[in-house]
Amino acid sequence: LWQRVQERTPQAGEDPTRQRRVLLAGFSALRDSPALVGKYVGGMYTARAVPGAGNAPAFVPVEPARQREALQFLATGLFAADSFRFKPEFLASLTPDYREWERAGLVSIPSSVLQLQSAALDRLMSPGTASRLLDLPLYVSEKERQGLISLNEVYGTLQGAIWSELKQGGAIDRLRRNLQREHLRRVQALLVKVTVPLPADAQSLLRANATTLRDELRLALSRKRWDAESRAHLQESLAVLDQALAAAMIRS
């Protein structure tokens, strides 16, 4: 949809707000994707089990391959800045709707993208998802446990996808910096400002992954070259993470 509207030349006599509406319609279509896709990670199929009608289980874990597919869809699709690249001339051509007070300004791509990404992070990093992933081995045979997706795999996949620039150097664009701040804000909240406590095993895994991220931030700052915005962002991220880990260590 977005590719077509960017390649299409507006015709005389058309609604001048058409391109703007198409762009926003794309974000509207994606609005429910974090919940629709994220529910597969740690998800369970449920069936109405009637006594005497066979031995079909009431709860069956979603296939590991399907869970990993959903995780990768979010990690490499929804969290990727390249998924939301728009031509500058297209954004500059988005005519505002002067009849609508709230639609008279610019369309903020960073805000629209972050709203989607925040919903996905909330789902994948929630205490409920952590509990279900930790409980999955209880619902399968010992032989099937070998291929199950683990909570540590989910935390590690998210962290690796969100902070992939640490191994590259150069520049971290605004969309990625926004996503990284949101990830770090949730890590900090789960370690320090817990409202709904994580299971003990989940908090241990989260702290271990946060420690790894702290070490990677230190290494990236010491060995790679960054532009001014990226270096300031990484320095601030390291300071926040240091404080969160120290506070969590003191509390425990």
Disulfide bonds with the S-S distance in Angstrom:
none
